[in-house]
Amino acid sequence: MPLIVISGFPCSGKTYRAEQLKSYFQGRIDSATDPQHKRLKVIHHSDDTLGILRSVYETAREEKDARATLASAVKRDMRKDVIVIFDTMNYIKGYRYQMYCEAKGIPTPSCVVHVGTPVDQCKAINEQRIAAASTSEQPPSTTSASGISASEGALPSTSGTTKADSTTNPTTEGPASESQPPTSRTSAPASPPPYEPSLLTNLIFRYEEPNGMTRWDSPLFTIPFPDPHPPYTQIWDALIRTPGNKKAIKPNLATVLPTSQPADALQHLDRATNDIVSRILEVLRDNPDADEVRVQGVEEVVRLPAGGGVGIGQLQRLRRQFCALQRSQVGILGGEGRGVRGERVGGVFVGFLNAAWGTEE
């Protein structure tokens, strides 16, 4: 089922928003009457759930390994009955594209949720975490198991572990989470692990903001910092199939298995293209000034270039190029993305010749 990719600056409140979405989706599933919705599950993956420290982002090699670990966990849980919330910075657009392709290959819908917290607010939150870690004599890379500071307005994990990117409260009174368990509001406060200030600035500088105009970042939902809740209904409607809202996912061409070809497909390809070349040479031999050639059994007309110059060498070279394209099943001239079949070979080859000579209509 759907993949929700959460993206944002470090210390922007991504995990807080992820917990809000998880609670909403779980409540929606529990109250659903549709059997297809009742069997859905929600899984939340983040740096903390996989034991990834903040320090891995200081070196390229360790960060690459961490991204591979995150991607493997997400791909492992992407099934038709699971909603995966992918909660990490996802600041590289190529990485978001990779996740988009993984979801499309299943196929299942996906979306990007951008947590739009200002840079100054992220730095202020990180400073608060550093101060809290110093007060409790905790090193920056460790995580307290006692929950998240109530002053930060973050939603504590129901499993008892602290989420990585819980943020400060967007409002003075704190966003009232509709799905927040009553017991979590009275849990012992603690601060999530901070980033080193230089690392935080570096990660913010490297951040590639999602763009809803690109297919891998759409649909894109941006949550401004002051908003108490994400757009729950819009995200649900964009991802979950309902009787009146079918989400047809067209898989990537690279993930589609080619249709089986007849056993004599290559022989037919060679024979059909050779017959057309022979017919063109025959007409030119009788009439060197001919500008059109009609081939029996082919509706399209071969339009020869003005000024002549068409010889057997050029025709054979174009024929070899066309046959090589079809053998590799590129099929860019067939219009279907997978080699040309049967009786269509002649017409497509004629179109290929016209395109090569610039005489197509």
C-alpha positions as CSV (number, residue, x, y, z in Angstrom):
1,M,0.0,0.0,0.0
2,P,1.0,3.6,0.0
3,L,4.4,5.1,0.8
4,I,4.5,8.5,2.6
5,V,7.9,10.1,2.3
6,I,8.4,12.8,4.9
7,S,11.0,15.5,4.1
8,G,12.3,18.5,6.0
9,F,15.2,20.2,7.7
10,P,16.8,18.4,10.7
11,C,14.9,19.4,13.9
12,S,11.9,20.5,11.9
13,G,9.4,18.2,13.6
14,K,9.3,15.4,11.0
15,T,8.8,12.7,13.6
16,Y,6.1,14.7,15.4
17,R,4.2,14.9,12.1
18,A,4.8,11.3,11.3
19,E,3.3,10.3,14.6
20,Q,0.3,12.5,13.9
21,L,-0.2,10.8,10.6
22,K,0.4,7.3,12.1
23,S,-2.2,7.9,14.8
24,Y,-4.7,9.3,12.3
25,F,-4.3,6.4,9.8
26,Q,-4.5,3.8,12.6
27,G,-7.7,5.4,13.9
28,R,-9.2,5.5,10.4
29,I,-8.3,1.8,9.8
30,D,-9.7,0.7,13.2
31,S,-13.1,2.5,12.5
32,A,-13.2,1.4,8.8
33,T,-16.1,-0.8,7.5
34,D,-14.4,-1.7,4.2
35,P,-12.7,-5.1,4.6
36,Q,-9.9,-3.9,2.4
37,H,-9.2,-1.0,4.8
38,K,-9.6,-3.1,7.9
39,R,-6.6,-5.3,7.1
40,L,-4.2,-2.4,6.5
41,K,-1.3,-1.8,8.8
42,V,0.8,1.3,9.5
43,I,4.6,1.0,9.8
44,H,6.8,4.0,10.8
45,H,10.5,3.9,9.9
46,S,12.9,6.6,11.0
47,D,16.6,7.0,12.0
48,D,15.8,6.2,15.6
49,T,13.7,3.1,14.9
50,L,16.6,1.7,13.0
51,G,19.3,2.8,15.5
52,I,21.0,5.4,13.1
53,L,22.9,8.0,15.0
54,R,23.1,11.7,14.0
55,S,26.9,11.4,13.6
56,V,26.5,9.3,10.4
57,Y,25.7,12.4,8.5
58,E,29.2,13.8,9.1
59,T,30.9,11.5,6.6
60,A,29.7,10.6,3.1
61,R,30.5,6.8,3.5
62,E,28.6,6.4,6.7
63,E,25.7,8.4,5.4
64,K,25.5,6.3,2.3
65,D,25.4,3.1,4.4
66,A,22.6,4.7,6.5
67,R,20.5,5.6,3.5
68,A,20.9,2.0,2.2
69,T,19.7,0.7,5.6
70,L,16.7,3.0,5.5
71,A,15.8,2.1,1.9
72,S,16.1,-1.6,2.6
73,A,13.8,-1.4,5.6
74,V,11.2,0.6,3.6
75,K,11.4,-1.8,0.6
76,R,11.0,-4.8,2.9
77,D,7.8,-3.5,4.3
78,M,6.2,-2.1,1.2
79,R,3.3,-4.5,0.6
80,K,-0.2,-4.1,-0.6
81,D,-1.6,-4.2,2.9
82,V,0.9,-1.9,4.6
83,I,1.1,1.9,4.8
84,V,4.8,2.9,5.2
85,I,5.7,6.2,6.7
86,F,9.3,7.0,5.8
87,D,10.5,9.5,8.4
88,T,13.9,10.9,7.7
89,M,15.3,14.0,6.2
90,N,15.0,12.7,2.6
91,Y,16.9,15.9,1.6
92,I,18.3,14.4,-1.7
93,K,15.9,14.6,-4.6
94,G,17.6,11.5,-6.2
95,Y,16.9,9.5,-3.0
96,R,13.2,10.6,-3.1
97,Y,13.1,9.5,-6.8
98,Q,14.5,6.1,-5.8
99,M,11.7,5.7,-3.3
100,Y,9.2,6.9,-5.9
101,C,10.4,4.2,-8.3
102,E,10.3,1.5,-5.7
103,A,6.6,2.4,-4.9
104,K,5.7,2.5,-8.6
105,G,7.3,-0.8,-9.2
106,I,5.0,-2.6,-6.8
107,P,2.8,-0.7,-7.9
108,T,1.4,1.5,-5.1
109,P,0.7,5.2,-4.6
110,S,3.1,7.5,-2.9
111,C,3.3,11.1,-1.8
112,V,5.7,13.5,-0.2
113,V,5.0,15.4,3.0
114,H,7.2,18.5,3.4
115,V,7.5,19.8,6.9
116,G,8.0,23.5,6.3
117,T,9.7,24.7,9.5
118,P,11.9,27.9,9.1
119,V,15.6,27.5,9.4
120,D,15.9,29.8,12.4
121,Q,13.3,27.7,14.3
122,C,15.2,24.5,13.5
123,K,18.4,26.0,14.9
124,A,16.5,27.2,18.0
125,I,15.1,23.8,18.6
126,N,18.5,22.2,18.2
127,E,20.0,24.7,20.7
128,Q,17.2,23.7,23.2
129,R,18.1,20.1,22.8
130,I,21.8,20.7,23.3
131,A,21.0,22.6,26.5
132,A,18.7,19.8,27.7
133,A,21.4,17.2,26.9
134,S,24.0,19.3,28.8
135,T,21.6,19.7,31.8
136,S,21.0,15.9,32.0
137,E,24.7,15.2,31.3
138,Q,23.8,13.2,28.2
139,P,26.2,13.1,25.2
140,P,24.6,14.5,22.0
141,S,24.6,11.0,20.3
142,T,22.5,9.3,23.0
143,T,18.8,9.2,23.3
144,S,16.8,9.3,26.5
145,A,14.2,6.6,26.9
146,S,11.9,8.7,29.1
147,G,10.0,10.4,26.3
148,I,10.0,13.9,24.8
149,S,9.9,17.3,26.4
150,A,6.4,18.5,26.9
151,S,7.5,22.0,26.1
152,E,8.5,20.9,22.6
153,G,5.0,19.7,21.9
154,A,6.2,16.4,20.4
155,L,4.2,13.3,20.3
156,P,6.0,10.5,22.3
157,S,6.5,7.1,20.8
158,T,4.0,4.5,21.9
159,S,6.8,2.0,22.0
160,G,8.7,4.0,24.6
161,T,11.6,5.1,22.4
162,T,12.2,8.7,21.4
163,K,11.7,9.8,17.9
164,A,14.5,11.6,16.2
165,D,12.9,14.7,14.7
166,S,10.2,15.7,17.2
167,T,9.9,19.5,17.1
168,T,8.9,22.3,19.3
169,N,5.3,23.3,19.6
170,P,4.3,25.4,16.7
171,T,2.0,27.5,18.9
172,T,2.3,28.8,22.4
173,E,-0.3,26.4,23.7
174,G,0.8,23.5,21.5
175,P,-1.1,21.8,18.7
176,A,-3.8,19.6,20.2
177,S,-3.3,16.2,18.7
178,E,-6.6,14.5,18.1
179,S,-5.0,11.1,18.2
180,Q,-2.6,11.6,21.0
181,P,-3.1,9.1,23.8
182,P,-4.1,10.7,27.2
183,T,-1.3,8.9,29.0
184,S,1.3,10.4,26.7
185,R,0.5,13.9,27.9
186,T,1.6,13.0,31.4
187,S,4.7,11.0,30.5
188,A,8.1,12.1,31.9
189,P,9.7,14.8,29.8
190,A,13.0,14.4,28.1
191,S,14.9,15.9,25.1
192,P,15.6,14.1,21.9
193,P,19.2,13.9,20.7
194,P,20.5,17.1,19.1
195,Y,22.8,17.7,16.1
196,E,26.2,19.3,16.3
197,P,25.6,23.0,15.2
198,S,28.1,22.7,12.3
199,L,26.5,19.5,11.1
200,L,23.0,21.1,11.4
201,T,24.1,24.1,9.2
202,N,25.7,21.8,6.7
203,L,22.6,19.6,6.4
204,I,20.3,22.6,5.9
205,F,22.7,23.9,3.2
206,R,22.5,20.6,1.4
207,Y,18.8,20.3,1.5
208,E,17.0,20.0,-1.9
209,E,13.4,21.2,-1.3
210,P,10.7,19.0,-2.8
211,N,9.0,20.4,-6.0
212,G,5.4,19.4,-6.6
213,M,6.0,19.9,-10.4
214,T,8.2,16.8,-10.6
215,R,6.5,13.4,-10.7
216,W,8.6,11.9,-7.9
217,D,7.6,14.7,-5.5
218,S,3.9,14.7,-6.3
219,P,1.4,14.8,-4.8
220,L,3.2,17.2,-2.4
221,F,1.7,18.2,0.9
222,T,3.5,21.1,2.7
223,I,2.8,21.5,6.5
224,P,3.6,25.0,7.7
225,F,5.2,25.2,11.1
226,P,2.2,26.9,12.9
227,D,-0.4,24.4,11.6
228,P,-1.5,22.1,14.4
229,H,-2.3,19.2,12.2
230,P,-1.3,17.8,8.8
231,P,-4.0,17.7,6.0
232,Y,-5.2,14.2,7.1
233,T,-8.1,13.9,4.7
234,Q,-6.3,15.1,1.6
235,I,-3.4,12.7,2.2
236,W,-5.8,9.7,2.8
237,D,-7.8,10.5,-0.3
238,A,-4.6,10.9,-2.4
239,L,-3.3,7.5,-1.4
240,I,-6.0,5.1,-0.4
241,R,-8.2,3.4,-2.9
242,T,-11.9,3.8,-2.3
243,P,-14.9,2.5,-4.5
244,G,-15.3,6.0,-6.1
245,N,-11.6,6.8,-6.1
246,K,-9.4,4.3,-7.9
247,K,-5.7,5.1,-8.0
248,A,-4.4,3.5,-11.2
249,I,-0.6,3.3,-11.0
250,K,1.1,3.1,-14.4
251,P,4.4,1.2,-13.8
252,N,7.7,2.4,-15.2
253,L,8.6,1.0,-18.6
254,A,11.7,-0.5,-17.2
255,T,9.7,-2.6,-14.7
256,V,7.3,-4.0,-17.3
257,L,8.1,-7.4,-18.7
258,P,8.1,-7.4,-22.5
259,T,5.4,-9.4,-24.2
260,S,6.4,-12.6,-25.8
261,Q,7.3,-12.4,-29.5
262,P,6.6,-15.2,-32.1
263,A,9.3,-17.6,-32.8
264,D,9.8,-16.2,-36.3
265,A,9.7,-12.6,-35.2
266,L,13.4,-11.8,-36.2
267,Q,13.0,-13.6,-39.6
268,H,9.8,-11.6,-40.3
269,L,11.6,-8.4,-39.3
270,D,14.5,-9.1,-41.7
271,R,12.3,-10.2,-44.5
272,A,9.9,-7.3,-44.3
273,T,12.6,-4.6,-44.2
274,N,14.6,-6.2,-46.9
275,D,11.5,-6.3,-49.2
276,I,11.0,-2.6,-48.7
277,V,14.6,-1.8,-49.5
278,S,14.5,-3.9,-52.6
279,R,11.3,-2.2,-53.7
280,I,12.8,1.3,-53.3
281,L,15.9,0.3,-55.3
282,E,13.7,-1.2,-58.0
283,V,11.7,2.0,-58.4
284,L,14.8,4.2,-58.4
285,R,16.4,1.9,-61.1
286,D,13.4,2.5,-63.4
287,N,12.9,6.2,-62.4
288,P,15.8,7.9,-60.7
289,D,13.7,11.1,-60.2
290,A,10.9,9.3,-58.3
291,D,9.9,11.1,-55.1
292,E,7.4,8.5,-53.8
293,V,7.5,4.7,-53.5
294,R,4.5,2.6,-52.7
295,V,5.0,-0.8,-51.1
296,Q,2.5,-3.6,-51.4
297,G,0.8,-4.4,-48.1
298,V,2.0,-1.1,-46.5
299,E,-0.4,1.8,-46.2
300,E,2.3,4.4,-45.6
301,V,4.2,5.9,-48.6
302,V,8.0,6.1,-48.8
303,R,8.8,9.8,-49.5
304,L,12.3,10.1,-51.0
305,P,14.4,13.2,-50.2
306,A,14.5,15.9,-52.9
307,G,17.6,15.9,-55.0
308,G,18.1,12.1,-54.9
309,G,21.2,10.7,-53.4
310,V,19.5,7.6,-52.0
311,G,21.6,4.5,-52.7
312,I,21.9,0.9,-51.5
313,G,24.5,1.8,-48.9
314,Q,22.4,4.4,-47.2
315,L,19.3,2.2,-47.3
316,Q,21.2,-0.8,-45.8
317,R,22.6,1.4,-43.1
318,L,19.2,2.6,-42.1
319,R,17.8,-0.9,-42.3
320,R,20.4,-2.1,-39.9
321,Q,19.7,0.7,-37.4
322,F,16.0,-0.1,-37.5
323,C,16.5,-3.8,-37.0
324,A,18.9,-3.2,-34.1
325,L,16.3,-1.0,-32.4
326,Q,13.7,-3.7,-32.7
327,R,15.9,-6.5,-31.6
328,S,16.7,-4.6,-28.4
329,Q,12.9,-4.0,-28.0
330,V,13.5,-0.2,-27.6
331,G,10.5,0.2,-29.9
332,I,10.6,4.0,-29.9
333,L,9.0,4.1,-33.3
334,G,6.3,1.5,-32.5
335,G,4.5,3.8,-30.1
336,E,4.1,1.1,-27.5
337,G,7.5,1.0,-26.0
338,R,8.1,-2.6,-26.8
339,G,9.2,-3.8,-30.3
340,V,7.0,-3.8,-33.3
341,R,5.1,-6.9,-34.1
342,G,3.8,-8.7,-37.2
343,E,2.3,-6.8,-40.0
344,R,3.1,-3.5,-38.4
345,V,6.8,-3.9,-39.2
346,G,6.5,-2.6,-42.7
347,G,4.6,0.5,-41.9
348,V,6.9,1.4,-39.0
349,F,10.0,0.9,-41.1
350,V,8.6,3.2,-43.8
351,G,7.9,5.8,-41.1
352,F,11.5,5.3,-39.8
353,L,12.9,6.0,-43.3
354,N,10.7,9.1,-43.8
355,A,11.8,10.4,-40.4
356,A,15.5,9.8,-41.2
357,W,15.1,11.7,-44.5
358,G,13.0,14.5,-43.0
359,T,10.2,13.8,-45.4
360,E,7.5,12.7,-43.0
361,E,4.2,14.6,-43.1
